[in-house]
Amino acid sequence: MTKADIIDQISAGTGLTKLETEAVVNGFISVVKSELKRGGRIDLRGFGSFTVQHRAARTARNPRTNTPVHVPASDIPLFKASKEFRKEVDESVS
């Protein structure tokens, strides 16, 4: 499913125009990005949470040449689904 598909489904379900729906979806994405850039956390009850996880610097190895490679520290966005959401997906996919 793409962003355009999401906009189409929300638009059909709410009666908003596709332009209005696109503005809402873009606004949501913008808020999530800006909060995570600040190192914050977003919790959506019954759906999940968006957080930032710190990954420490480490030494990995190139499997082709077997030489060590330095991997710098980084912060990555992370989504963790809620228990209810995981249960719903598990029941519907199984």
Secondary structure as the mmCIF struct_conf table of DSSP 4:
data_model
#
loop_
_struct_conf.conf_type_id
_struct_conf.id
_struct_conf.beg_label_comp_id
_struct_conf.beg_label_asym_id
_struct_conf.beg_label_seq_id
_struct_conf.end_label_comp_id
_struct_conf.end_label_asym_id
_struct_conf.end_label_seq_id
HELX_RH_AL_P HELX_RH_AL_P1 LYS A 3 THR A 14
HELX_RH_AL_P HELX_RH_AL_P2 LYS A 18 LYS A 37
TURN_TY1_P TURN_TY1_P1 ARG A 38 GLY A 39
STRN STRN1 ILE A 42 LEU A 44
TURN_TY1_P TURN_TY1_P2 ARG A 45 PHE A 47
STRN STRN2 GLY A 48 ARG A 55
STRN STRN3 ARG A 58 ARG A 61
TURN_TY1_P TURN_TY1_P3 PRO A 63 THR A 65
STRN STRN4 PRO A 68 VAL A 71
STRN STRN5 SER A 74 ALA A 81
HELX_RH_AL_P HELX_RH_AL_P3 LYS A 83 VAL A 93
#
